[in-house]
């Protein structure tokens, strides 16, 4: 089952999309924390 999932391009597309979304969220969270920290 796991080997079939690893060979499926749909799974890789989903993981890549999820990784991009998480990366963007982390980036904006970092910017938000960095900017609020400078204001204090």
N, C-alpha and C positions, 0 to 999 in steps of 0.2 A: 504493500500500500504506500509506504513512504517513498520507495524508489519510483513508483508511478507518479507521485506528486512532484518529485524533484525533476522529472523529465518533462513535466507539463509547462509549456510557456505561459499559460494563463496564471498559474501559481506564481511564477517569477514576476509577471506583470503586476499582480496584486501586491506582492511583497515590495516591489520597487515603488509602486504608487504610495503604499503605506509608509515606506521609508522616507519618501520625499515629503509627505504631509507632516510626519513627525519631525523631520529636519527643519522644515519651515517654521513649525510651531516652536521648536527649541530656539531657533534663531531669533524670532520675534520676542520670545520670553527673555532671552539674553539681552537684547537691545533694551527692552522695557526695564529690566533690573539695572542695567548699566546706566541708563539715563536717569532713573529715579535716584540711584545712589549718588550721582554727581550733584543733584539738586540739593541734597541734604547738607 
